[in-house]
């Protein structure tokens, strides 16, 4: 076994996984898995820069993670940064801060690399299951971008497009510095138009409709599963490999988009950092399911973070 640490720094959250990995058996044993909402991508779509307060939140989480990595004695660490830090003019400031705290340079990976890590992390446990037909379509709905990957035991095609729960919320739902409560029909229509255009773009290089099993990743999808199951609190074990029907996703998306901030905040399984962005995230999931003709989505808690860990091991 090799003890590894992986950090995935996205647009909305930063996550850490410390695990013992055995590449020969395909076994990945979690020692510590945690997530912090830092909203690194705050305002990036509008300004093109990482905000000082967003960097401060992210660096505070990095200091916490550095202590955890030290306590477990991980032999190797890989830090991957995704959409927000790809887009920002001042990403050098972000890189310097991470190096100072964790001693490694964040790899600002391409959308295609991001997609490959997501696919590996999500499907390593699913390959060979008789109840799930291949090829898989893995959809990773992030804060700033969404990755689409089609494959079976390997990636056949991948594409990253710039729609995510934070980007869509900031682009269409923010008025005078606050999120519309609740969104208007015109705002929802504008988000849907952006998503459909992004799906058109993805379909130029990824055969979305050839997939036989849809696998959904990241916080928007796992939250929809938690809401669908009416969980009294977020429960990773019950969410991992759960299945949510198209009809249920449609009902939940409609309810989230009609709800006020207070009504969404009252959902016990919904992380406070997702209250304002979950409606847009659920709408991305619904649009994908309708486009590919999926009757259900298989929800995975294992995603790009696990793929990063495997790449280190």
C-alpha positions in Angstrom: 0.0 0.0 0.0 1.1 3.6 -0.8 -0.2 6.4 1.4 -1.2 9.3 -0.8 -2.9 12.6 -0.5 -4.9 14.3 -3.2 -6.4 17.8 -3.3 -9.0 18.9 -5.8 -9.5 22.7 -5.8 -12.5 23.6 -7.8 -14.7 26.7 -8.4 -16.9 26.2 -5.4 -15.1 23.8 -3.0 -11.7 22.4 -2.1 -11.5 18.8 -1.1 -8.8 16.5 0.4 -8.4 12.7 0.3 -5.8 10.9 2.2 -5.8 7.2 1.4 -3.8 4.0 1.2 -3.7 2.8 -2.4 -2.8 -0.6 -3.8 -2.5 -0.3 -7.6 -2.2 -4.1 -8.0 -5.6 -4.9 -6.4 -7.4 -1.6 -7.3 -8.1 -1.0 -3.6 -8.3 2.5 -2.3 -8.8 2.8 1.5 -9.9 6.2 2.7 -8.2 7.6 5.8 -9.5 11.1 5.6 -11.9 12.7 3.1 -13.1 16.2 3.7 -14.6 19.2 1.8 -14.6 22.9 2.5 -16.7 25.5 0.5 -14.4 28.3 -0.3 -16.0 29.7 -3.5 -12.7 30.3 -5.2 -14.5 31.2 -8.4 -16.4 34.1 -6.7 -16.8 36.8 -9.5 -14.3 35.2 -11.9 -16.8 34.9 -14.7 -17.4 38.7 -14.4 -13.9 40.1 -13.5 -11.5 37.5 -14.8 -9.7 37.6 -11.5 -9.6 35.6 -8.2 -11.0 37.8 -5.5 -8.7 38.5 -2.4 -11.4 37.2 0.0 -11.8 34.0 -2.1 -8.0 33.4 -2.0 -8.0 34.0 1.8 -10.7 31.4 2.3 -8.8 28.9 0.0 -5.5 29.4 1.8 -7.1 28.9 5.2 -8.4 25.5 4.0 -5.0 24.7 2.6 -3.4 25.3 6.0 -5.9 23.0 7.6 -5.2 20.3 5.0 -1.5 20.6 5.4 -1.9 19.7 9.1 -4.0 16.6 8.2 -1.5 15.4 5.5 1.3 15.8 8.0 -0.5 13.9 10.7 -1.2 10.9 8.4 2.3 10.9 7.0 1.3 10.8 3.3 4.2 9.9 1.1 3.0 11.7 -2.0 0.7 14.7 -2.6 -0.9 16.0 -5.8 -2.8 19.2 -5.9 -5.1 19.7 -8.9 -6.8 23.0 -9.6 -9.7 23.3 -12.1 -12.0 25.7 -13.8 -11.7 29.0 -11.7 -7.9 29.0 -11.6 -7.7 28.1 -15.3 -9.7 31.3 -16.1 -8.1 33.8 -13.7 -5.6 36.5 -14.8 -4.0 36.5 -11.3 -3.6 32.7 -11.0 0.1 33.2 -10.2 -0.9 34.6 -6.8 -2.9 31.5 -6.2 0.0 29.2 -7.2 2.5 31.0 -4.9 0.1 30.7 -1.9 -0.4 27.0 -2.4 3.4 26.4 -2.7 4.1 28.3 0.5 1.5 26.3 2.5 1.7 22.8 1.0 5.1 22.7 -0.7 3.7 21.6 -4.0 2.7 23.5 -7.1 -1.0 23.3 -8.0 -1.4 21.7 -11.4 -3.9 23.8 -13.4 -5.1 20.9 -15.5 -7.0 21.1 -18.8 -10.7 20.2 -19.0 -9.7 16.9 -20.8 -7.4 15.9 -18.0 -10.1 16.8 -15.5 -12.5 14.6 -17.4 -10.1 11.6 -17.4 -9.5 11.8 -13.6 -13.2 12.0 -13.0 -13.9 9.0 -15.2 -11.2 6.9 -13.4 -12.4 7.8 -10.0 -16.1 7.2 -10.8 -16.0 4.0 -12.7 -13.1 2.0 -11.1 -15.7 0.3 -8.8 -18.4 0.0 -11.4 -16.5 -1.8 -14.2 -17.6 -5.4 -14.5 -21.0 -5.0 -12.7 -23.6 -7.0 -14.5 -26.5 -4.6 -13.6 -24.8 -1.6 -15.3 -24.5 -1.5 -19.1 -21.6 0.1 -20.8 -20.5 2.5 -22.2 -20.7 4.9 -19.2 -21.3 8.6 -19.5 -19.7 10.3 -16.6 -21.0 13.8 -16.0 -19.1 15.9 -13.4 -21.1 19.1 -12.6 -18.7 21.5 -11.0 -19.0 25.1 -10.0 -17.5 26.6 -13.1 -17.5 23.8 -15.7 -19.1 20.4 -16.5 -17.1 17.5 -17.8 -18.6 14.8 -20.1 -16.7 11.5 -20.5 -17.8 8.4 -22.4 -16.0 5.2 -22.0 -16.0 1.6 -20.8 -12.7 0.3 -19.4 -11.0 3.4 -20.8 -12.0 6.9 -21.9 -13.3 7.1 -25.5 -14.1 10.8 -25.7 -14.2 13.7 -23.3 -15.2 17.4 -23.3 -15.3 20.2 -20.7 -17.8 23.0 -21.2 -18.2 26.2 -19.2 -21.4 25.7 -17.4 -21.5 25.0 -13.7 -23.7 25.8 -10.7 -21.7 28.9 -9.6 -21.1 30.3 -13.1 -24.7 30.0 -14.1 -25.9 31.4 -10.8 -23.6 34.4 -11.0 -24.3 35.0 -14.7 -28.1 34.8 -14.6 -29.4 34.9 -11.0 -27.5 37.7 -9.3 -29.1 41.2 -9.3 -27.6 44.1 -7.4 -25.2 41.8 -5.6 -27.8 39.3 -4.4 -29.3 36.1 -5.7 -32.9 36.5 -6.9 -35.2 35.0 -4.4 -36.7 33.0 -6.1 -35.5 33.1 -9.7 -37.9 34.5 -12.4 -39.0 32.3 -15.3 -36.9 34.5 -17.6 -33.8 33.9 -15.6 -34.4 30.1 -15.6 -35.0 30.2 -19.3 -31.7 32.0 -19.8 -29.8 29.4 -17.8 -31.4 26.6 -19.7 -30.4 28.2 -23.0 -26.7 28.4 -21.9 -26.9 24.7 -20.8 -28.4 23.6 -24.1 -25.7 25.5 -26.0 -23.0 23.8 -23.9 -24.6 20.4 -24.6 -24.5 21.1 -28.3 -20.8 21.9 -27.9 -20.2 18.7 -26.0 -22.0 16.6 -28.5 -19.6 17.8 -31.2 -16.9 15.6 -29.7 -18.6 13.2 -27.2 -21.3 10.7 -28.3 -23.5 11.5 -25.3 -26.5 9.5 -26.6 -24.5 6.3 -27.1 -24.1 5.9 -23.3 -26.0 3.1 -21.6 -25.4 4.2 -18.0 -25.3 7.8 -16.8 -23.0 8.3 -13.7 -23.3 11.7 -12.0 -20.6 13.3 -9.9 -20.0 16.2 -7.5 -22.0 18.3 -5.1 -25.0 19.2 -7.2 -25.7 15.6 -8.1 -25.0 14.2 -4.6 -27.3 16.9 -3.1 -30.1 16.0 -5.5 -29.8 12.4 -4.3 -29.8 13.4 -0.7 -33.0 15.5 -1.3 -34.6 12.6 -3.3 -34.0 10.2 -0.3 -35.2 12.9 2.2 -32.2 12.3 4.3 -32.2 13.9 7.7 -28.5 14.8 7.2 -26.0 14.4 4.4 -25.0 10.7 4.4 -22.2 9.7 2.0 -22.8 6.0 2.4 -26.4 6.2 1.4 -25.7 8.6 -1.4 -22.9 6.6 -3.0 -24.2 4.5 -5.8 -27.8 5.5 -5.2 -30.1 5.9 -8.2 -32.4 8.8 -8.9 -35.1 8.7 -11.6 -35.5 11.3 -14.3 -39.0 12.1 -12.9 -37.6 12.6 -9.4 -34.8 14.9 -10.7 -37.4 16.9 -12.6 -39.6 17.3 -9.5 -36.6 18.3 -7.3 -35.2 20.8 -9.8 -38.6 22.5 -10.1 -39.0 22.7 -6.4 -35.5 24.1 -5.8 -36.0 26.7 -8.5 -39.3 27.8 -7.0 -38.0 27.9 -3.4 -36.8 31.0 -1.6 -33.4 31.1 0.0 -34.9 30.3 3.4 -36.8 27.3 2.1 -33.7 25.9 0.5 -31.6 26.6 3.6 -34.1 24.6 5.7 -33.3 21.4 3.7 -31.4 19.3 6.3 -29.0 17.6 3.8 -28.1 20.7 1.9 -24.7 22.2 2.7 -25.0 26.0 3.5 -22.4 26.7 0.8 -24.7 25.2 -1.8 -28.0 27.0 -0.9 -27.7 29.7 -3.5 -26.3 27.5 -6.3 -28.1 24.2 -6.1 -31.0 25.3 -8.3 -28.7 25.9 -11.2 -26.7 22.7 -10.6 -29.9 20.6 -10.5 -31.0 22.2 -13.8 -27.7 21.2 -15.4 -28.3 17.6 -14.3 -31.9 17.6 -15.6 -30.9 19.1 -19.0 -28.2 16.4 -19.4 -30.7 13.5 -18.5 -33.3 14.9 -21.0 -30.7 15.3 -23.7 -29.2 11.8 -23.5 -32.5 10.1 -22.8 -31.4 8.7 -19.4 -34.2 7.3 -17.2 -32.0 7.5 -14.1 -28.7 8.7 -12.9 -26.3 6.5 -10.8 -24.8 8.8 -8.2 -21.1 8.5 -7.2 -19.3 10.0 -4.3 -16.0 8.9 -6.0 -14.9 11.3 -8.6 -12.0 13.4 -9.7 -10.5 13.3 -6.2 -10.2 9.5 -6.3 -8.8 9.7 -9.9 -6.1 12.2 -8.6 -5.2 9.7 -5.8 -4.9 6.9 -8.3 -2.6 9.0 -10.5 -0.3 9.6 -7.5 -0.3 5.9 -6.5 
